[in-house]
Amino acid sequence: MTLLTEQALELPSGIGAELRPLSGADEDWLCALEPGTPTAVVVTRLLARCTVKVCGAEVDDVARVRDLLVADRDYLLLSLRALTFGNHFDAVLECPYCSEKLDVSFEASDVPVTARRADGSRHKLEVADTGARKVRIAFHLPRGTDQELAAQMDVEPELAMLAACVEEVNGKPAGIELLKALDSATVMRIDEAIEGIAPAVDLAMDLTCAECGREFPADFALAPFLLQDMRLSSDQLLREVHALAYHYHWSESDILRLARLRRRAYLELISAELRSQGEA
């Protein structure tokens, strides 16, 4: 009764993975999350539930998806949303100039993906600071582990992520304080160098406000947007489970193993039958 079709994917870093759609049990898990749970932790746990294989190996704990590059995690999350709910997105944004609400629609295929062969190995970089002094950096590309670590740091998110990825500065073990000692231009060059070799999944677009006519760039934080989009209220899920249990006499556990599209298909059949009987 599960009927969760797996999909094979090639991730932006070039590795392969297999993914299944959200089940009702996964939606129930999302509804029950503690408020304030860091986004990176939610992504790790959700992907560990729904990613079947990575590089041909079974995913049986969070460690495998925690160690994936950020772009691969974002791509899996985007694919999970598309596989479960379809490719179309509707969003409501606010104009930064006049605060008017804008309805925005796009497809999953519109989200730019920069594919680059990459892994978690160490990279080296040499940049010049504002005093023309050479700064030698050793770093690795951003992974889920780094996102979770950065979420625990009480500094700006960009600096926290950089601190999680930079391993050495001029041969010394890196850290927040060492990065803070560098001038801002040098820090920016390091960040740009990492972005220049890492695969990426970026949800950004240029919009024009229909009310004031001004143009502005909209850059979504992809993971929070997708998680919010995939969340279903616990009340709604409970009503859907109740309707299926009432009409088909299935157990709650059986219903929650269904994918959402299959669950909604059964609900549509019930609704159509009630309408035909004049009971809707």
Sequence and secondary structure as in RCSB ss.txt:
>XXXX:A:sequence
MTLLTEQALELPSGIGAELRPLSGADEDWLCALEPGTPTAVVVTRLLARCTVKVCGAEVDDVARVRDLLVADRDY
LLLSLRALTFGNHFDAVLECPYCSEKLDVSFEASDVPVTARRADGSRHKLEVADTGARKVRIAFHLPRGTDQELA
AQMDVEPELAMLAACVEEVNGKPAGIELLKALDSATVMRIDEAIEGIAPAVDLAMDLTCAECGREFPADFALAPF
LLQDMRLSSDQLLREVHALAYHYHWSESDILRLARLRRRAYLELISAELRSQGEA
>XXXX:A:secstr
      EEEE TTS EEEE   BHHHHHHHHT  TT  HHHHHHHHHHHHEEEETTEE  SHHHHHTSBHHHHHH
HHHHHHHHHH SEEEEEEE TTT  EEEEEEEGGGS EE     S EEEEEEE TTS EEEEEEE  BHHHHHHH
HTSSS HHHHHHHHHEEEETTEE  HHHHHTS HHHHHHHHHHHHHHS EE EEEEEE TTT  EEEEEE HHHH
HHHHH   HHHHHHHHHHHHHHH   HHHHHTSBHHHHHHHHHHHHHHHHHTT  
